[in-house]
């Protein structure tokens, strides 16, 4: 398994961050790599959705964990591989620690690492900055 992790802190409360990450329909507003998402609105383990990266095909996704306000985990089903992205939010002393973990595994995990995961890991700081700003601006 190939794993990448990015962590930062923010003053934005975990509840606001969780609401923003659970609002899958609006991910393209803060994720510059996404063209669109398709989601029925349910945010519970087993709920499925699709996302379309810019310049790429649609990807089948599933919510693995959704524990407000602390954790949101999704799973991408790629050809002969899977990629799990975990968002963890932990409040302490007026700050929220944001931890994002990307894991890739499977027969073609090495390929999907090169094509997708490395790029996501490389842009994690900027994407997280955009995500936090989006969450903060929400009511």
C-alpha positions in Angstrom: 0.0 0.0 0.0 1.2 3.5 -0.9 0.3 6.2 1.6 0.6 10.0 1.7 -0.4 12.2 4.6 -0.8 16.0 4.9 -1.6 17.8 8.2 -2.3 21.4 9.1 -4.2 23.5 11.6 -7.0 26.1 11.3 -9.3 28.1 13.4 -12.3 26.9 11.5 -14.4 24.5 13.7 -14.5 20.8 12.9 -18.3 20.9 12.4 -17.9 23.5 9.6 -15.2 21.5 8.0 -17.2 18.3 8.2 -20.3 20.0 6.7 -18.2 21.2 3.8 -16.6 17.8 3.1 -20.0 16.0 3.4 -21.4 18.4 0.8 -20.1 16.4 -2.1 -22.2 18.3 -4.7 -20.1 21.4 -4.0 -16.6 19.8 -4.0 -15.8 21.4 -7.4 -16.2 24.8 -5.7 -13.0 24.2 -3.7 -11.3 21.3 -5.5 -9.6 22.7 -8.6 -9.0 19.2 -10.0 -12.7 18.4 -10.3 -15.0 19.1 -13.1 -18.2 17.7 -11.5 -19.7 15.4 -9.0 -22.9 13.4 -8.9 -24.4 12.5 -5.6 -27.9 11.7 -4.3 -27.3 13.6 -1.0 -27.0 10.7 1.4 -23.9 10.9 3.7 -23.6 7.6 5.4 -21.3 4.5 4.9 -22.2 2.7 1.7 -23.5 5.8 -0.1 -22.2 6.0 -3.6 -21.3 8.9 -5.8 -19.4 9.8 -8.9 -16.8 12.4 -9.5 -15.2 13.6 -12.8 -11.7 14.9 -12.6 -10.8 17.6 -15.2 -9.6 15.8 -18.3 -10.4 12.3 -16.9 -13.2 9.8 -16.9 -15.9 9.5 -14.2 -14.8 7.6 -11.1 -17.1 5.5 -8.9 -16.8 6.4 -5.3 -18.2 5.2 -2.0 -18.4 6.7 1.4 -16.7 4.4 3.9 -17.0 6.5 7.1 -18.9 9.6 7.9 -18.6 10.5 11.6 -19.6 14.1 12.2 -17.7 16.2 13.0 -14.5 14.2 13.1 -14.0 11.9 10.1 -15.0 11.5 6.4 -13.5 8.6 4.4 -14.2 7.8 0.8 -13.1 5.0 -1.5 -12.4 5.3 -5.3 -12.8 2.1 -7.3 -10.2 2.3 -10.0 -9.4 -0.4 -12.6 -7.5 -3.1 -10.6 -6.8 -0.8 -7.7 -8.5 1.2 -4.9 -7.7 4.6 -3.5 -9.0 5.7 0.0 -9.0 9.3 1.0 -9.5 10.1 4.7 -10.2 13.5 6.2 -9.9 13.8 10.0 -10.8 16.9 12.0 -9.8 17.2 15.7 -10.4 20.3 17.8 -8.1 21.3 20.6 -7.4 24.7 22.3 -9.4 26.7 19.8 -7.7 25.1 16.8 -8.7 22.3 14.5 -6.1 19.8 13.2 -6.9 18.7 9.7 -5.2 15.4 8.6 -5.7 14.0 5.1 -4.4 10.6 4.2 -4.4 9.1 0.7 -3.8 5.3 0.3 -3.6 3.4 -2.9 -3.4 -0.4 -3.3 -4.2 -3.2 -5.7 -2.7 -4.9 -8.7 -2.3 -1.6 -10.5 -1.9 0.5 -7.4 1.6 1.6 -8.6 0.1 3.0 -11.8 -2.8 4.8 -10.1 -0.2 6.2 -7.6 1.7 7.8 -10.5 -1.4 8.9 -12.4 -3.6 10.2 -9.5 -2.3 9.9 -5.9 1.0 11.6 -6.3 -0.6 14.6 -7.9 -3.2 14.8 -5.2 -0.5 14.5 -2.5 1.6 17.2 -4.2 -1.4 19.6 -4.3 -2.7 18.7 -0.8 -1.5 21.9 0.8 -3.2 24.2 -1.8 -6.4 22.0 -2.0 -6.7 22.0 1.8 -6.2 25.8 1.9 -9.0 26.2 -0.6 -11.2 23.7 1.3 -10.7 25.4 4.6 -11.5 28.8 3.0 -14.7 27.4 1.4 -15.8 25.8 4.7 -15.1 29.1 6.6 -17.3 31.1 4.2 -20.3 28.7 4.6 -23.1 29.7 7.0 
